[in-house]
Amino acid sequence: MKALLHRHRELCERAVDPLEIAVGLEAQGVTDRTAARCRHRDVFSLAEELHARVPRDTERPSPEPQPLPMPRVRARWLLLTVLPGALGGGTVTGLRLTQGTPRLLVALGGLLAVALATRAALRHSPLAGPPARRAWRTAPAPAPAPGAGTGAGAGAGGGASKGRTVPDARPARTAQPDARAERIAPGTHAGRTTLGTRVWTLWLLGYALLGDGLLHAVLTGGPDTPPAGSPEGPWPTATAPALALLLACAPAAWCAHLLAVGAHRGLTGSRTLRQFTAAVTPPLLGAYGLFLAALTALLALCGTALHQPAAYPQALTLGALLLSARLLTTHRHRRVPARALGAAVLAEALALALPTAGRLPGCAFLAAPVQTLVDVGGEAAVPVLACGTAALALLWHAGRTLTRASAHAPTGAPE
């Protein structure tokens, strides 16, 4: 216990209640099993003892914690999240009205515009995650030198500062901002994706647009021609599910916003970590259910408007995978989503590579697994199996991590 108290003394001195200590301990990997070794039933019970053991200034009242900002709906992110779908719809319309070289230019310009709009939507919406803050409370100003009667900090109270005061028991020690918070500027967001995650996401979206047609062409001896950008021909393009996924940026942002509101209420209303988990689990499951319902409606709308198959299984599994990966990334869990997306990409790449390699003399056996899978479930079985498995894995991981209070603490809080 003494070693644990020494290691987390700064966190305990800054905290104004045991819940804040419990959030910090949880973020640093302290579990109920660790608490059991200290003869406590859970992390919150351990935090209560640490909070009671830290020496405090009894003459001065403890400062009130600053309330966490309530997530709000802003016109800026509302417009930005609608923009990818609007540009995608404009690109599809342009492709239908042009032929030849103008059609290629429309396709390239539309892809660039959609990419930039999606990037802006992910950076300036609830899908960007909680804003970074240097600390939950104002860092203390250094005490004036002995005998200094004027200058900054020498106003009312002499050595009193505007922020958190340092306990008298440790006059030479000042609470510094968290090291992680010093690397992130206030007002920015922690949920930035890595290069690998972006590449995997682009592959998955590209496969949703061209993958099923390419796999069919590979299995039938092609492709002999490049894609024509239409649902007909030897290499058909699945425009309806791709457009529905772009339009789903807006529902995804709303679901992330509702999850943030539920987490805010849990942080302000819960007194233990178990209470927070019970409070945030329904909003998390509701966000998934609402997004999948909205995506289903968008798929039906796009399929009807474009007179194309809606591809419900492929698009729903991919949408669930991308939403799970984004929610985990925005709450500072990047490694697992990147691995899950990479595994789905690897499965789809193998499904295209193995039949191609099976054309070599004596290597026909390589194409047998993919051919068998396609014979049973069609070309759609490949992305459904790849994305569905990864989405279920991320959903299970999100149920374990996004229901923790540390996942929703502002960046720069004790971790």
Disulfide bonds with the S-S distance in Angstrom:
none
